[in-house]
């Protein structure tokens, strides 16, 4: 409002007080790998199995700190630290490394959905997927909005609210998931 911005989008928790926010869709944080990675290194069955896998991790651009994965553990969101074989602050680079079968990563539905649907990525550890954050549209006072701003907000809500383009259903995820009964073939992790 102070910067005279009419509309904003935010990934994360709901924006601060003083603005009106509407959650458009959840950000599903999905642990996934390429089929070639799973053939070489096996499918992790538990969170503990991640210690023997080549994981990617996001590096905060401002602090350089490696961020933990957010996972669902018995209904609570927990932080799982992984020892990264790759750490980057470039989400596209991380996605390409996962698609190339070099690492297993926690990828957002916005990046992973089309690759999961095409079979290029396979979700693993689905019971630990979380969607505790979301994509929000936010704006200032409704009564002081120009019509063009209200029209844009309405269009954004119409096009993005729980958009099947980005949000994977439980059924889709279950069908795409790695078979749980398949034995894990662990190999030593090397840098």
C-alpha positions in Angstrom: 0.0 0.0 0.0 2.8 2.4 0.9 4.5 1.7 -2.4 1.2 2.2 -4.3 1.2 -1.4 -5.6 -2.3 -2.5 -6.5 -1.8 -6.3 -6.5 0.9 -8.7 -5.3 1.5 -12.4 -5.4 3.3 -14.2 -2.6 4.5 -17.8 -2.0 4.6 -18.8 1.6 2.3 -18.0 4.5 -0.4 -15.5 4.2 0.9 -11.9 3.8 1.1 -9.5 6.7 -1.8 -7.7 8.2 -2.9 -4.5 6.5 -3.7 -6.3 3.2 -6.4 -8.6 2.0 -5.1 -12.0 0.9 -6.6 -14.9 -0.9 -4.9 -18.3 -1.1 -5.0 -19.4 -4.7 -3.5 -22.9 -4.4 -1.3 -24.9 -2.1 2.4 -25.3 -2.7 3.0 -29.0 -2.6 6.6 -29.8 -1.6 7.2 -33.2 -3.3 10.3 -35.3 -2.9 10.9 -36.8 -6.3 13.5 -38.2 -8.6 14.0 -39.2 -12.2 13.3 -42.9 -13.1 17.0 -43.2 -14.0 18.1 -42.1 -10.5 15.7 -44.6 -8.9 17.0 -47.4 -11.1 20.6 -46.6 -10.1 20.2 -45.8 -6.4 16.9 -47.4 -5.4 13.8 -45.9 -3.9 14.0 -44.4 -0.4 11.4 -46.0 1.9 12.0 -43.9 5.0 13.3 -40.4 5.8 16.3 -42.2 7.3 17.1 -43.7 3.9 17.8 -40.2 2.6 21.2 -40.2 4.3 22.4 -42.7 1.7 21.0 -40.8 -1.3 22.3 -38.0 -3.4 20.0 -35.1 -2.3 19.7 -31.6 -3.6 19.1 -28.6 -1.3 18.2 -25.0 -1.8 20.8 -22.4 -0.7 19.3 -19.1 0.6 20.5 -16.4 -1.9 21.0 -13.8 0.8 22.6 -15.8 3.6 24.1 -18.7 1.7 22.6 -21.1 4.3 21.4 -24.5 3.1 17.7 -24.8 3.9 16.1 -27.9 5.3 13.4 -29.8 3.5 9.9 -29.3 4.9 8.2 -32.6 5.5 5.0 -33.9 7.1 5.7 -36.2 10.0 2.6 -37.5 11.8 0.6 -34.4 10.8 3.2 -31.9 11.8 5.6 -30.0 9.5 9.2 -30.7 10.4 12.5 -29.6 9.0 14.6 -32.4 7.6 18.3 -31.5 7.0 19.9 -33.4 4.2 23.5 -33.6 3.2 23.4 -32.1 -0.2 25.2 -33.6 -3.2 24.1 -30.4 -4.9 23.1 -27.1 -3.3 22.0 -24.1 -5.4 19.9 -21.0 -5.1 18.6 -21.6 -8.7 15.4 -23.6 -8.7 15.6 -24.3 -12.4 19.1 -25.6 -12.1 18.0 -27.9 -9.2 15.0 -29.1 -11.3 17.3 -29.9 -14.3 19.7 -31.9 -12.0 16.8 -33.9 -10.7 15.4 -34.5 -14.2 18.9 -35.6 -15.3 18.9 -38.3 -12.7 21.8 -36.8 -10.7 20.0 -36.1 -7.4 16.8 -36.6 -5.6 15.1 -33.3 -4.6 12.2 -31.6 -3.0 10.5 -29.8 -5.8 7.4 -27.6 -5.7 4.3 -28.7 -7.6 4.6 -25.6 -9.8 7.9 -27.0 -11.2 7.2 -30.7 -10.9 3.6 -31.2 -12.0 4.1 -31.5 -15.7 7.2 -33.7 -15.3 5.3 -36.0 -12.9 2.4 -36.2 -15.3 4.8 -37.1 -18.2 6.7 -39.7 -16.1 9.9 -37.7 -16.1 9.8 -37.4 -12.4 8.6 -39.9 -9.8 7.3 -38.9 -6.4 8.7 -40.7 -3.4 8.0 -40.6 0.3 4.5 -39.3 -0.5 3.3 -39.7 3.1 5.8 -36.9 4.0 4.7 -34.4 1.4 3.5 -31.1 2.8 1.4 -28.3 1.4 1.4 -26.0 4.4 2.3 -22.9 2.4 0.5 -21.5 -0.6 0.4 -19.0 -3.4 -1.6 -15.9 -2.4 -2.9 -12.9 -4.3 -3.0 -9.8 -2.0 -4.2 -6.3 -2.3 -5.2 -3.2 -0.3 -8.6 -1.8 0.5 -11.5 -3.2 -1.7 -13.4 0.0 -1.7 -10.6 2.1 -3.1 -9.7 -0.2 -6.0 -9.9 1.0 -9.6 -12.1 -1.3 -11.7 -9.1 -2.6 -13.7 -7.5 -3.8 -10.5 -10.7 -5.6 -9.4 -11.0 -7.1 -12.9 -7.3 -8.4 -12.7 -7.9 -9.9 -9.2 -11.1 -11.6 -10.4 -9.2 -13.0 -13.4 -6.3 -14.2 -11.3 -8.7 -16.0 -8.9 -10.7 -17.5 -11.8 -7.5 -18.8 -13.6 -5.5 -19.9 -10.6 -7.8 -20.9 -7.8 -6.8 -24.6 -7.1 -5.6 -24.7 -10.7 -5.2 -28.3 -11.9 -2.3 -27.1 -14.0 -0.2 -26.8 -10.8 -2.0 -28.8 -8.1 -1.6 -32.6 -8.3 -4.5 -34.6 -6.9 -3.9 -37.4 -4.4 -4.9 -39.9 -7.1 -2.4 -38.5 -9.6 0.4 -38.6 -7.0 -0.4 -42.1 -5.9 -0.5 -43.4 -9.6 2.8 -41.7 -10.3 4.6 -42.7 -7.1 7.4 -45.2 -7.0 6.3 -48.6 -6.0 6.9 -49.0 -2.2 7.6 -52.8 -2.4 10.5 -52.4 -4.7 13.8 -53.1 -2.9 16.2 -50.2 -2.5 19.6 -50.6 -4.0 21.9 -48.4 -2.1 25.3 -47.4 -3.4 27.9 -45.4 -1.6 27.4 -41.7 -2.0 30.3 -39.9 -3.6 30.7 -36.1 -4.0 
